[in-house]
């Protein structure tokens, strides 16, 4: 383990977090809140520690896969540890464990909250909660690589550890240029949604914080009723941008470069949209008696399907009151998630497709033992490494899911609450069912269970392996 390069990277992350914390401090100043002092103090603390860790460049700047995964996992932990401090200092979330839960939920774009009254906290803290979604949505290392050269070509190991999906590829030859393209698209979508929401009459503060949660697919609302209190036009706009944010960003790159033929070859996007429209049709039919008009039924169905499959977690209605069929379908969408290469969580549509094609191949081999058949995605054969990684991911995913359910069951809550709590945090969604439904929160859990759920949030956002590697003793041995 090259400890010097890991510490250097942690220092870079702390300096960037210092810059990020200036924004909620400015919001506090605009609204004349004392909370701005707390955010400014933590920003200075992060800057000092960051400078201390980066004042001397490491002798060896080689960043292998192990160092990349460890650096990413530790960076997200460190970022959350310091990001939680302002909540405590301001008194908005007095207990540090709760503040840490809220912060990790923000950075991982989970959106699960321990707050019982969101509207009672300061504007600075509301902004920081939502802005943490935007930071974590595309990934802090993608942001850093778009600005700093860092360690040259070896930074691909950082992108692999942080980017969602069974495989990660560069859009252009250089990692730095790929990062710039990704963040350029990310910022463009953000500006577009915020502008439209503002034009529809949403207050500027609301439009910014809601956009951060939508484009980052996070879901922290700034109102106790989430998005339910806004107009139908605003809800429809948010629905559209949630769905757009769940699409593989490679598709947008193809659009920008005029490669329209390549765009239509992306199987994952086609299936992602097919799943959405199919689910909306079923739920609209199933909940038709709960709402006065067809248009309202369709709007709620589209919003909740878009919110759940993209793992955003906003709500316009209490879907915990929906019939069993609709709730079961939503839980299924929690597992599936959106596209790889987007800001969404979940297993990802591409992995589900690979799994289904693998099953079909195995069944075909039973019938035709001598048949030679390759699994293909987008017309290209899937290499053995991607297949192996997808299969291992699914095994680790369900082992972690079952283990976490067992651990939090010590709190003696019902099965539905425990099951959907783990599913929703592991897939970075936000609300679950029953005691953690869209009108409830996670404050009911003990500190021990909250730590289990926090680990799951980080594991889900970082595609499991970076967090699991931290638990292996061999990871920490020097070379």
URDA-V62119 format. One record per backbone hydrogen bond with DSSP energy under -0.5 kcal/mol. CO is the residue of the C=O (numbers start at 0). NH is the residue of the N-H. E is the energy in kcal/mol with one decimal. If there is no record, write none. Layout:
CO,NH,E  CO,NH,E
This chain:
0,2,-1.4  1,5,-1.4  2,6,-2.6  3,7,-2.0  4,8,-2.1  5,9,-2.2  6,10,-2.0  7,11,-1.9  8,12,-2.3  9,13,-2.2  10,14,-2.0  11,15,-1.9  12,16,-2.5  13,17,-2.1  14,18,-1.5  15,19,-2.3  16,20,-2.3  17,21,-0.6  18,21,-0.9  18,22,-0.6  19,22,-1.1  19,23,-0.6  20,24,-1.3  21,25,-2.3  22,26,-2.2  23,27,-2.4  24,28,-1.8  25,29,-2.4  26,30,-2.1  27,32,-3.4  28,31,-1.0  32,35,-1.2  33,36,-1.5  33,37,-0.7  34,38,-1.9  35,39,-2.1  36,40,-2.4  37,41,-2.0  38,42,-1.8  39,43,-2.1  40,44,-2.0  41,45,-2.6  42,46,-2.1  43,47,-2.5  44,48,-2.3  45,49,-2.5  46,50,-2.5  47,51,-2.2  48,52,-1.9  49,53,-1.2  50,54,-1.0  58,60,-0.6  61,63,-0.6  63,67,-2.8  64,68,-2.6  65,69,-2.4  66,70,-2.9  67,71,-2.1  68,72,-2.3  69,73,-2.8  70,74,-2.1  71,75,-2.1  72,76,-1.7  73,77,-3.2  74,78,-2.8  75,79,-1.6  76,80,-2.5  77,81,-2.2  78,82,-2.1  79,83,-1.4  81,84,-0.7  81,85,-0.6  83,86,-0.6  83,87,-1.1  84,87,-0.6  84,88,-2.4  85,89,-2.5  86,90,-0.6  86,91,-0.8  86,92,-2.1  87,90,-0.6  94,98,-2.2  95,99,-3.0  96,100,-2.2  97,101,-2.4  98,102,-2.2  99,103,-2.9  100,104,-2.3  101,105,-1.5  102,106,-2.9  103,107,-2.5  104,109,-2.3  104,110,-1.3  105,108,-1.4  112,441,-3.2  116,119,-1.3  117,120,-1.4  121,125,-2.2  122,126,-2.6  123,127,-2.3  124,128,-2.5  125,129,-1.9  126,130,-3.2  127,131,-2.0  128,132,-0.7  129,132,-0.7  129,133,-1.2  130,134,-2.2  131,135,-2.4  132,136,-2.1  133,137,-0.9  134,138,-1.1  138,142,-1.6  139,143,-2.4  140,144,-2.8  141,145,-1.3  142,146,-0.7  143,146,-1.2  143,147,-3.6  148,151,-1.2  150,153,-1.1  151,154,-1.6  152,155,-1.6  153,156,-1.7  154,157,-0.9  154,158,-1.8  155,159,-2.4  156,160,-1.4  157,161,-1.4  158,162,-2.7  163,340,-2.0  173,177,-2.1  174,178,-2.7  175,179,-2.0  176,180,-2.2  177,181,-2.5  178,182,-2.5  179,183,-2.2  180,184,-2.4  181,185,-2.3  182,186,-2.7  183,187,-2.1  184,188,-2.4  185,189,-2.0  186,190,-2.8  187,191,-2.2  188,192,-2.4  189,193,-2.4  190,194,-2.1  191,195,-2.0  192,196,-2.8  193,197,-2.1  194,198,-2.2  195,199,-1.6  196,201,-2.2  197,200,-1.5  202,206,-2.9  203,207,-2.2  204,208,-2.3  205,209,-2.6  206,210,-1.9  207,211,-2.4  208,212,-1.7  209,213,-1.9  210,214,-2.9  211,215,-1.5  212,217,-2.8  213,216,-1.1  218,220,-0.5  222,225,-1.8  224,227,-2.1  226,229,-1.6  230,234,-2.3  231,235,-2.5  232,236,-2.0  233,237,-2.5  234,238,-2.2  235,239,-2.3  236,240,-2.2  237,241,-2.3  238,242,-2.2  239,243,-2.3  240,244,-2.0  241,245,-0.8  242,245,-0.6  243,246,-1.2  244,342,-1.3  245,338,-2.3  247,250,-1.8  247,251,-0.6  248,252,-1.8  249,253,-2.2  250,254,-1.8  251,255,-2.5  252,256,-1.9  253,258,-2.4  254,257,-1.0  257,259,-1.5  258,262,-1.5  259,263,-1.6  261,264,-0.8  262,265,-1.3  264,266,-1.1  265,269,-1.4  266,270,-2.6  267,271,-2.5  268,272,-2.3  269,273,-2.1  270,274,-2.7  271,275,-1.8  272,276,-2.5  273,277,-2.4  274,278,-2.5  275,279,-2.5  276,280,-1.9  277,281,-1.9  278,282,-2.6  279,283,-2.7  280,284,-1.8  281,285,-2.2  282,286,-2.5  284,287,-0.6  286,289,-2.1  287,290,-0.6  292,296,-1.9  293,297,-2.8  294,298,-2.1  295,299,-2.4  296,300,-2.3  297,301,-2.7  298,302,-2.4  299,303,-2.6  300,304,-2.3  301,305,-2.6  302,306,-2.7  303,307,-2.3  304,308,-2.6  305,309,-1.4  306,311,-2.2  306,312,-1.1  307,310,-1.2  314,226,-2.1  314,227,-0.7  316,318,-1.4  317,320,-1.9  318,321,-1.2  322,326,-2.1  323,327,-2.7  324,328,-2.1  325,329,-2.1  326,330,-2.3  327,331,-2.0  328,332,-2.0  329,333,-1.6  330,334,-1.3  331,335,-1.9  332,336,-2.5  334,346,-2.6  335,347,-2.4  337,348,-2.4  338,341,-1.0  340,248,-2.0  344,337,-1.0  347,351,-1.7  348,352,-2.5  349,353,-2.4  350,354,-2.7  351,355,-2.5  352,356,-2.5  353,357,-2.1  354,358,-2.2  355,359,-2.3  356,360,-2.1  357,361,-2.4  358,362,-2.4  359,363,-2.1  360,364,-2.1  361,365,-1.4  362,366,-1.4  363,367,-3.1  367,370,-1.9  370,372,-0.6  374,381,-3.3  376,379,-2.0  379,376,-2.9  380,382,-0.5  382,386,-1.9  383,387,-2.8  384,388,-2.4  385,389,-2.4  386,390,-2.3  387,391,-2.6  388,392,-2.5  389,393,-1.9  390,394,-1.8  391,395,-2.8  392,396,-2.8  393,397,-2.1  394,398,-2.0  395,399,-2.7  396,400,-2.2  397,401,-2.3  398,402,-2.5  399,403,-2.5  400,404,-2.0  401,405,-2.0  402,406,-2.2  403,407,-2.5  404,408,-0.9  406,409,-1.1  407,410,-1.8  408,411,-1.9  413,417,-2.3  414,418,-3.3  415,419,-2.2  416,420,-1.8  417,421,-2.0  418,422,-2.4  419,423,-2.5  420,424,-1.8  421,425,-2.7  422,426,-1.6  423,428,-3.6  424,427,-0.8  432,435,-1.6  433,436,-1.6  434,440,-0.6  435,431,-3.7  436,439,-1.9  441,444,-1.3  445,449,-2.3  446,450,-2.0  447,451,-1.8  448,452,-2.5  449,453,-2.4  450,454,-2.2  451,455,-1.9  452,456,-2.1  453,457,-2.2  454,458,-2.8  455,459,-2.9  456,460,-2.2  457,461,-2.2  458,463,-3.8  459,462,-0.9  461,465,-0.8  462,464,-2.7  463,466,-0.5  463,467,-2.1  464,468,-2.6  465,469,-0.9  467,470,-1.2  468,471,-1.5  470,472,-0.6  471,474,-1.6  472,475,-1.3  473,476,-1.0
